[in-house]
Amino acid sequence: MITIIGSLKGGSGKSTLTFNLAVWLVMAEASIMLVDADPQATLTDVIEVRHEEGFSPQLTVFGPEALTAERLRAADEALIDVGTADMESVRRALALCDRIVIPVPPSQADIWSTQRFMRMIAAVERPTPPEIIGFINRGDTHHGVQETHETAAALVALAGLRFIKPRLSQRTVFRRSFSEGLAVFELEPRGKGAREFISLTAALYPRLVS
């Protein structure tokens, strides 16, 4: 399956999510094709940190040149991190993917950004539309804050998007994950962040955990 982790808005946490999913997929014994199509190359940076620290399993990341059906379909799972600074690569990835996963922080600006992204997806010519999945990322850990719930309700109401309930909260472990080159479940296996992430992977890859 070819999955884009994408958003039109910076700071959504898509590169952190892509990295963590890649580590998890390799540990689940899936062959992966990991593509960093974002000119900021933050995904590439964290993979380099992981290599330098000698953590196992090692990951290999490719650039936009890997955005071909032949290369992406050669793996069990392909993950593509896209960035709006390279719209040509975004459109090429959208034409090839099976689904798009959109991490949405809880704010009105991110809801509007998600709507614009969905219009862009719809404008790409392809035989069948991809599945679009949205979930709350960087949600507030305080249950009294309503913005996270309001954003979830708005995503549920978006036609053409499948909202999934597992969410990732704004936790220090996710920032550490990116700076240290380790997935959250490697850093704190019994932590809340790891539990949230594992719930999300079960929703995104049910066949790998059944």
FENRADA-V453158 format. One record per residue. N is the residue number from 1. RES is the residue in one letter. PSI is psi in degrees with one decimal (NA if undefined). OMEGA is omega in whole degrees, 0 to 359 (none if undefined). BURIAL is + if it has 16 or more other C-alpha atoms within 10 Angstrom, else -. Layout:
n->{N;N}
res->{RES;RES}
psi->{PSI;PSI}
omega->{OMEGA;OMEGA}
burial->{BURIAL;BURIAL}
This chain:
n->{1;2;3;4;5;6;7;8;9;10;11;12;13;14;15;16;17;18;19;20;21;22;23;24;25;26;27;28;29;30;31;32;33;34;35;36;37;38;39;40;41;42;43;44;45;46;47;48;49;50;51;52;53;54;55;56;57;58;59;60;61;62;63;64;65;66;67;68;69;70;71;72;73;74;75;76;77;78;79;80;81;82;83;84;85;86;87;88;89;90;91;92;93;94;95;96;97;98;99;100;101;102;103;104;105;106;107;108;109;110;111;112;113;114;115;116;117;118;119;120;121;122;123;124;125;126;127;128;129;130;131;132;133;134;135;136;137;138;139;140;141;142;143;144;145;146;147;148;149;150;151;152;153;154;155;156;157;158;159;160;161;162;163;164;165;166;167;168;169;170;171;172;173;174;175;176;177;178;179;180;181;182;183;184;185;186;187;188;189;190;191;192;193;194;195;196;197;198;199;200;201;202;203;204;205;206;207;208;209;210}
res->{M;I;T;I;I;G;S;L;K;G;G;S;G;K;S;T;L;T;F;N;L;A;V;W;L;V;M;A;E;A;S;I;M;L;V;D;A;D;P;Q;A;T;L;T;D;V;I;E;V;R;H;E;E;G;F;S;P;Q;L;T;V;F;G;P;E;A;L;T;A;E;R;L;R;A;A;D;E;A;L;I;D;V;G;T;A;D;M;E;S;V;R;R;A;L;A;L;C;D;R;I;V;I;P;V;P;P;S;Q;A;D;I;W;S;T;Q;R;F;M;R;M;I;A;A;V;E;R;P;T;P;P;E;I;I;G;F;I;N;R;G;D;T;H;H;G;V;Q;E;T;H;E;T;A;A;A;L;V;A;L;A;G;L;R;F;I;K;P;R;L;S;Q;R;T;V;F;R;R;S;F;S;E;G;L;A;V;F;E;L;E;P;R;G;K;G;A;R;E;F;I;S;L;T;A;A;L;Y;P;R;L;V;S}
psi->{138.1;116.9;126.8;133.8;108.4;160.7;150.7;-12.8;134.1;156.9;14.6;-13.4;19.2;-37.5;-38.4;-43.2;-46.0;-44.4;-48.9;-40.2;-39.3;-45.6;-44.3;-43.1;-41.8;-41.0;-25.2;7.7;29.5;140.2;135.4;152.3;115.0;122.0;126.1;99.8;18.6;121.1;-22.7;-23.6;32.9;-31.8;-43.1;-39.5;-45.0;-32.4;-38.0;-39.8;-43.8;-40.5;-47.2;-35.8;-10.6;25.1;146.8;142.4;149.4;151.7;149.9;132.6;140.3;160.8;-170.3;-20.0;-18.0;1.6;66.9;149.7;-39.7;-46.9;-40.7;-36.7;-9.9;-18.5;160.3;-43.7;132.0;135.2;128.8;121.3;117.4;154.4;146.4;-5.9;-12.6;79.5;-27.6;-44.2;-36.5;-48.5;-37.9;-42.4;-41.0;-31.8;-17.5;-21.7;160.6;-31.5;159.4;127.2;122.9;110.8;127.1;107.4;153.3;89.7;155.4;-37.3;-37.0;-31.1;-47.4;-41.6;-40.5;-41.0;-42.4;-39.9;-40.8;-35.5;-37.7;-43.7;-44.0;-25.3;-11.3;124.5;128.4;158.8;-43.8;146.3;147.8;161.0;138.4;123.2;132.9;146.5;161.9;124.4;146.1;37.9;155.5;138.0;-12.0;119.6;-15.7;-12.4;124.0;-18.6;-36.1;-44.3;-38.4;-39.0;-41.7;-43.4;-38.4;-38.5;-38.5;-35.7;-6.5;115.9;133.6;-4.2;133.9;112.6;132.4;141.5;-35.2;134.8;156.1;135.4;167.3;91.1;147.2;-32.6;-29.5;-35.7;-40.9;-38.2;-45.9;-36.8;-25.2;-8.0;22.0;145.1;158.4;-33.6;-11.4;-38.4;-51.1;79.4;-30.0;11.2;167.1;-37.4;-41.4;-41.1;-41.8;-43.8;-43.1;-36.7;-39.0;-43.5;-34.9;-33.7;-33.4;-31.2;61.4;-31.0;-20.4;-12.5;-0.8;NA}
omega->{179;184;171;168;191;176;176;186;177;177;181;180;185;181;176;178;181;179;181;177;181;179;181;181;178;178;176;176;173;173;185;168;184;185;174;181;178;180;177;173;179;175;177;180;183;176;177;177;180;177;182;181;177;180;179;1;176;180;175;181;180;179;183;179;181;182;174;181;182;183;182;182;181;181;174;183;174;177;182;175;184;177;187;176;178;185;177;178;178;182;178;179;180;180;185;192;173;181;176;176;183;173;187;173;184;175;178;180;180;174;178;179;179;178;178;179;179;176;177;179;182;183;181;181;178;184;180;180;177;172;178;182;177;176;179;175;181;177;179;181;180;186;180;180;187;187;178;180;180;177;178;179;179;179;177;184;182;178;178;179;175;180;175;189;180;182;175;183;178;184;180;184;179;175;178;179;184;183;184;178;179;176;183;181;171;181;183;186;182;182;180;179;179;180;178;183;180;176;179;180;178;179;182;183;184;183;180;182;182;none}
burial->{-;+;+;+;+;+;+;+;+;-;-;+;+;+;+;+;+;+;+;+;+;+;+;+;+;-;-;-;-;-;-;+;+;+;+;+;+;+;+;-;-;+;+;+;+;+;+;+;+;+;+;-;-;-;-;-;-;-;+;-;+;-;+;+;-;+;+;-;-;-;-;+;+;-;+;-;+;+;+;+;+;+;+;+;-;-;-;-;+;+;+;-;+;+;+;+;+;+;+;+;+;+;+;+;+;+;-;-;-;+;+;-;+;+;+;-;+;+;-;-;+;-;-;-;-;-;-;-;+;+;-;+;+;+;+;+;+;+;+;+;-;-;-;-;-;-;+;+;+;-;+;+;-;-;+;+;-;-;-;-;+;+;+;+;-;+;+;+;+;+;-;-;+;+;-;-;+;+;-;-;+;+;+;+;+;-;+;-;-;-;-;+;+;+;+;+;+;+;-;+;+;-;-;-;-;-;-;-;-;-}
